[in-house]
Structure formats: structure tokens, C-alpha cells
Amino acid sequence: MKPDSSPSNASTITGFILLGFPCSKEGQIFLFALFSIVYLLTLMGNASIICAVRWDQRLHTPMYLLLANFSFLEIWYVTSTVPNMLANLLSDNKVISFSGCFLQFYFFFSLGSTECFFLAVMAFDRYLAICRPLHYPALMTGRLCNILVISCWVLGFLWFPVPIIIISQMSFCGSRIIDHFLCDPGPLLALTCSRAPLMEFFWTIISSLLLFIPFLCIMGSYILVLRAVFRVPSREGQKKAFSTCGSHLTVVSLFYGSVMVMYLSPTSEHEAGMQKLVTLFYSVVTPLINPMIYSLRNKDMKHSLRSSIYGVNMRQNESTVELAVLPGLTQWRKSLRSEKLHLEMEVATAHEKSLLQKELLLQEPPAEPPPQ
């Protein structure tokens, strides 16, 4: 990276300044508490889905293995932005280093790209399950599922490194203040010393390809799914098919809707504020509500989560009862053992007395006959 060499800037600023959410100190403390709770709930919700799929043998199917990987992705996606945002809320200078800024830039967009590919793969899985139900086990094998998962991760992390490296080598001038809570290409390109229309055009092209290629795959899959569902004669079968796809369609709508508003809508007069709100929605709020959508709209997942929670509670209750009953049970056993020992002693004493009486009777001389 080539920051400007002016002495005033070089001596006071060691990186970019993320303004975040400018407000009073009390407001920043409130936002810190709010985002901390949201972050913890996001981690717990997505981790519970991963644990449910890991522990429940019935969920060891391609659909739920993809869902577990998606939840794992969501944990890292929200972690790429929220911890730094929380630190900035309590910081006075709000400075992020150049390397830290571009690392966040890379991981945030790479994880977002991976999410686009995962949503497309999950739609393809639903297409095979509904439109090719008889061939589904033979088509969606464990090997194919693993290949698709690895492909999503590899493609996601190889999509943006070239443009990010190019942007990092550009010269930055001015105050280096980014009116955002993360390092985003728009504010970064606005801080360059000279306009780079070719770079902006290149970024627009690869971003559009990233959004539209998976989106078209998702739409194509669901058009075929809807065509197959409407051919099902029974209403119960249609309802089951819609319930299977409903949660995924909801997640796709939330994620793609907010991302397209962010990157494809015309610029508004409140550009900075709109960018923050929309980015906050698809990077923080969506990972929070995704576990709720998948668990509330999926009977198998609800049953598995309920079984896991009840299983833990039952084990805890059994341990509590055992700890409460064990001292009394031990005391009862001791008293029973002492009573048994006392009874055995009494029986032994009675037996010894009986034997002694018999010996005494045997030792007595025989009685003399009466005189005649």
C-alpha cells in the first residue's frame, strides 16, 4: 500500500479511521451492549445447528450437512466485522491499521462470496431432492456433497484477492476517514489520490458476476422445483415440498435483497447512512435470524434441538436427584447394615444359649430309680 507521505498525516495516523456510528458516549455504550448480545446470540444459534447435525444421526444427510457448513460460515462471517466494530465503539481514536483494514476487507468479501455459492448449492440440493426424488440418493452422494462444499470455500476465497491487492497498492490521500464501520471498497476508492475508473469498472464487473451467477442458479433451481410441485396431485405433498424449500427461500430473499439494494440500487443522498444500515442488516442481522428461520420452519431440526436440550436437562436433573438422594441412601444403608448385624448377634447369642442348655442337660447324672 502506498499511503501519502505528508508529514502531518504520517506522524499522527497509522491507518484508516472508521467512524462507525457517531453518537454520544452513552449511545455508544448502548450500541456496544446491543451488538454484543446480538453477536453472542448469533454464535449460540449457529453453533446449536452445528451441534444438532453433529449429534443426531438422522440429520447426517446432504441437506443438513450443507446447513451445518452454512452455519459455520455464518459464525466466521459475523466474526469478521463485529469484534472490530465493538472495539471501535469503546475506542477514542477508532484507528484501524492498513494491514488490518485490508485483511478485514478480504475476509469479509471472501466469506460473503462463499455464502453466495453455498446458497446456490443448497438450492441445487433442493432441486434434486424434489425433482429427482428416486435418483436423489444416487446423485447427491457424500462424495459429491464434500466436493460441492470444498468448491464453495475455494471459489469464495479466490474471487476477490486480485482486486483487493490492486486497491491495496494504490495511493491514498486526505484524512483517510472512512464513514463506515468496516473497510468497504466504495469509501476506500473515494480516498485514493486519483480516480481509478478502470478499477471501479473491474470491481463492478466481478461483483455483478458474483451476485448474478449464483442468483440465476438459485432462481433456475426453484423454477424447476415450482413446476414439479404444481404437478403433485395431493395438497399434502405440495405443502411438504413448500415447507422443505420455504426456509431456504426466506434466507435467499433476505440476503440477496439487502445486498442488491446495497450494490445495485442508484446512489441516494443519504449514501453513507444507507450503506451502514444495509451492510449492518446483511452482515449482522441476517446471520442472527438464519438459525431461527431454519429451526422454526424445519420439523427435523426442531425435533433434534428439542431432544438435545431435553437430553441435557434430563441428565442434569438425574445428577441433581442423585446428589440429593445419595446421602440419605448411604445413611439408610448404614442403619440397615447395623440392624442386620445386631440381629445376627442376637440370633447367634440365642443359638449359643440353646447349645449351652443342651450341654448342661447332657452333663446331668441320670435320675435314681425310686426305692421298692
ChimeraX attribute file (.defattr): number of C-alpha atoms within 10 A of each C-alpha:
attribute: neighborCount
match mode: 1-to-1
recipient: residues
	/A:1	14
	/A:2	13
	/A:3	20
	/A:4	16
	/A:5	12
	/A:6	10
	/A:7	8
	/A:8	8
	/A:9	16
	/A:10	12
	/A:11	9
	/A:12	8
	/A:13	15
	/A:14	13
	/A:15	19
	/A:16	22
	/A:17	24
	/A:18	22
	/A:19	18
	/A:20	18
	/A:21	17
	/A:22	11
	/A:23	11
	/A:24	9
	/A:25	11
	/A:26	9
	/A:27	13
	/A:28	19
	/A:29	15
	/A:30	13
	/A:31	18
	/A:32	19
	/A:33	13
	/A:34	12
	/A:35	18
	/A:36	16
	/A:37	12
	/A:38	18
	/A:39	22
	/A:40	11
	/A:41	16
	/A:42	26
	/A:43	21
	/A:44	15
	/A:45	20
	/A:46	26
	/A:47	18
	/A:48	19
	/A:49	25
	/A:50	19
	/A:51	14
	/A:52	25
	/A:53	22
	/A:54	15
	/A:55	12
	/A:56	16
	/A:57	10
	/A:58	13
	/A:59	17
	/A:60	14
	/A:61	16
	/A:62	20
	/A:63	17
	/A:64	20
	/A:65	19
	/A:66	21
	/A:67	22
	/A:68	22
	/A:69	17
	/A:70	22
	/A:71	24
	/A:72	16
	/A:73	20
	/A:74	26
	/A:75	20
	/A:76	15
	/A:77	22
	/A:78	23
	/A:79	19
	/A:80	21
	/A:81	20
	/A:82	21
	/A:83	14
	/A:84	17
	/A:85	24
	/A:86	21
	/A:87	12
	/A:88	22
	/A:89	24
	/A:90	14
	/A:91	11
	/A:92	8
	/A:93	12
	/A:94	19
	/A:95	19
	/A:96	20
	/A:97	13
	/A:98	18
	/A:99	13
	/A:100	15
	/A:101	20
	/A:102	22
	/A:103	14
	/A:104	19
	/A:105	20
	/A:106	22
	/A:107	20
	/A:108	21
	/A:109	22
	/A:110	22
	/A:111	21
	/A:112	23
	/A:113	23
	/A:114	25
	/A:115	22
	/A:116	23
	/A:117	26
	/A:118	24
	/A:119	25
	/A:120	22
	/A:121	23
	/A:122	22
	/A:123	26
	/A:124	19
	/A:125	20
	/A:126	22
	/A:127	23
	/A:128	19
	/A:129	20
	/A:130	19
	/A:131	18
	/A:132	14
	/A:133	13
	/A:134	11
	/A:135	11
	/A:136	16
	/A:137	14
	/A:138	9
	/A:139	16
	/A:140	18
	/A:141	13
	/A:142	15
	/A:143	11
	/A:144	12
	/A:145	19
	/A:146	15
	/A:147	11
	/A:148	17
	/A:149	20
	/A:150	12
	/A:151	16
	/A:152	21
	/A:153	19
	/A:154	13
	/A:155	14
	/A:156	23
	/A:157	18
	/A:158	12
	/A:159	18
	/A:160	20
	/A:161	16
	/A:162	10
	/A:163	17
	/A:164	17
	/A:165	13
	/A:166	11
	/A:167	22
	/A:168	19
	/A:169	12
	/A:170	19
	/A:171	16
	/A:172	22
	/A:173	17
	/A:174	12
	/A:175	11
	/A:176	21
	/A:177	16
	/A:178	20
	/A:179	20
	/A:180	22
	/A:181	23
	/A:182	26
	/A:183	24
	/A:184	20
	/A:185	17
	/A:186	15
	/A:187	16
	/A:188	20
	/A:189	20
	/A:190	15
	/A:191	20
	/A:192	19
	/A:193	14
	/A:194	12
	/A:195	11
	/A:196	14
	/A:197	10
	/A:198	9
	/A:199	14
	/A:200	15
	/A:201	11
	/A:202	13
	/A:203	18
	/A:204	14
	/A:205	12
	/A:206	14
	/A:207	17
	/A:208	14
	/A:209	12
	/A:210	19
	/A:211	19
	/A:212	15
	/A:213	13
	/A:214	20
	/A:215	19
	/A:216	12
	/A:217	17
	/A:218	22
	/A:219	15
	/A:220	15
	/A:221	21
	/A:222	18
	/A:223	13
	/A:224	14
	/A:225	23
	/A:226	17
	/A:227	11
	/A:228	16
	/A:229	20
	/A:230	13
	/A:231	10
	/A:232	13
	/A:233	9
	/A:234	10
	/A:235	11
	/A:236	10
	/A:237	14
	/A:238	17
	/A:239	12
	/A:240	12
	/A:241	20
	/A:242	16
	/A:243	14
	/A:244	18
	/A:245	20
	/A:246	16
	/A:247	20
	/A:248	19
	/A:249	17
	/A:250	13
	/A:251	19
	/A:252	18
	/A:253	12
	/A:254	16
	/A:255	22
	/A:256	17
	/A:257	13
	/A:258	20
	/A:259	19
	/A:260	14
	/A:261	15
	/A:262	19
	/A:263	16
	/A:264	13
	/A:265	9
	/A:266	9
	/A:267	13
	/A:268	10
	/A:269	8
	/A:270	8
	/A:271	11
	/A:272	15
	/A:273	14
	/A:274	15
	/A:275	21
	/A:276	17
	/A:277	14
	/A:278	19
	/A:279	20
	/A:280	17
	/A:281	17
	/A:282	20
	/A:283	23
	/A:284	21
	/A:285	19
	/A:286	18
	/A:287	28
	/A:288	24
	/A:289	17
	/A:290	23
	/A:291	24
	/A:292	17
	/A:293	15
	/A:294	20
	/A:295	19
	/A:296	13
	/A:297	16
	/A:298	16
	/A:299	13
	/A:300	15
	/A:301	20
	/A:302	17
	/A:303	14
	/A:304	21
	/A:305	19
	/A:306	13
	/A:307	14
	/A:308	17
	/A:309	13
	/A:310	12
	/A:311	12
	/A:312	12
	/A:313	12
	/A:314	12
	/A:315	11
	/A:316	12
	/A:317	12
	/A:318	12
	/A:319	12
	/A:320	12
	/A:321	11
	/A:322	12
	/A:323	11
	/A:324	11
	/A:325	11
	/A:326	12
	/A:327	11
	/A:328	11
	/A:329	12
	/A:330	11
	/A:331	11
	/A:332	12
	/A:333	12
	/A:334	12
	/A:335	12
	/A:336	12
	/A:337	12
	/A:338	12
	/A:339	12
	/A:340	12
	/A:341	12
	/A:342	12
	/A:343	12
	/A:344	12
	/A:345	12
	/A:346	12
	/A:347	12
	/A:348	12
	/A:349	12
	/A:350	12
	/A:351	12
	/A:352	12
	/A:353	12
	/A:354	12
	/A:355	12
	/A:356	12
	/A:357	12
	/A:358	11
	/A:359	11
	/A:360	10
	/A:361	11
	/A:362	10
	/A:363	9
	/A:364	8
	/A:365	7
	/A:366	8
	/A:367	6
	/A:368	6
	/A:369	6
	/A:370	5
	/A:371	4
	/A:372	3
